[in-house]
Amino acid sequence: MTENDPLVARRRRLIFRANHRGTFETDIIIGDFVRDTVATMTEAELTDMEAVMQMPDPELTDWLFGRLPLPAENVNPMLRRMVESCRAKNNG
């Protein structure tokens, strides 16, 4: 991969957006997940993660911690992976 690869730019943007969500709690949770996984994300996974980044922090945080069930209309593979990762860290 080169610096001119469009996936490199998308990954960089995702890392920035994941770490600058607006609330400290979600910056840490989402930022850590994205940093840990973004390098291996496919184009489709990047698209799913970009969709997750559009979700509001309060709902996303409630889903990540299991305070609210994941609504079927918002679930994509990356959101499910993020939820599983977050819950594993909090239960382990």
Secondary structure, DSSP 8 states (H G I E B T S, - for coil): --TT-HHHHHHHHHHHHHH-SSSHHHHHHHHHHHHHHGGG--HHHHHHHHHHHTS-HHHHHHHHTTSS---GGG--HHHHHHHHHHHHHHH-
